[in-house]
């Protein structure tokens, strides 16, 4: 009998860029959509995980407003998406109407058995200029890490060295011991009772890279680097361990 697929919701990991082009006296504008999810989505092809990608521009309106609708997903991944995108539904932002707090719904989702991962980037954890704003939120309470109150990016253009703190952990099963370099991550503090699985060594010191915990009946995971460029170079996303790493992450999060 074929195993039932696990339903995964990837939230964020896209952006739109606006440019102005000057050609002598004349100029014109253009806008470009970018998806950072391509390496991850490609890696998940042919696995038991059925991934739905909700791009960042759809999140304010499309992210579920009820716990029942959240529970259709075995696990949810928040990647490079700020808390404001979940807090400011169009009914709130444009019409001053109250709606459910989706950060509290995510907390309830985990507490009742859901799996939640936060993946690093410029708008997760606290993010660039502190604009991710996940600190002191209901979601942060479920995570194995705590966010700083400031811009938490650690840019490492020369590349990190990955240290496996628990090489026998299920999250690392089948993943080669030698990891390619990463080019950055978010700085965080381990929460009480968190399990540190891997760290990143930089010139500034050693920082948590991969951590897990449980919350209520659910599980949460924090990966402090990205799932795509620029912090994840092609050497990392093309590395065989990249696919196995994500399979392990989602298997652990979706544990029945």
Buried (B, 14 or more C-beta within 10 A) or exposed (E): EEEEEBBBBBBBBBBEEEEEEEEEEEEEEEEEEBBBBBBBBEBBEEBBBEBEBBBBBBBBEEBBBEBEEBBEBBBBBBBBBBBBBBBBBEBBEEEEEEEEBBBEBBBBBBBEBBBBBBBBBBBBBBBBEBEBBBBEBBBBBBBBBBBBEEBBBBEBEEBBEBBBBBEEBBBBBEBEEEBBBBBBBBBBEBBEEBBBBBBBBBEEEEBBBBBBBBBBEBBBBBBBBBBBBEBBBEEBBEBEBBBBBBBBBBBBBBEE
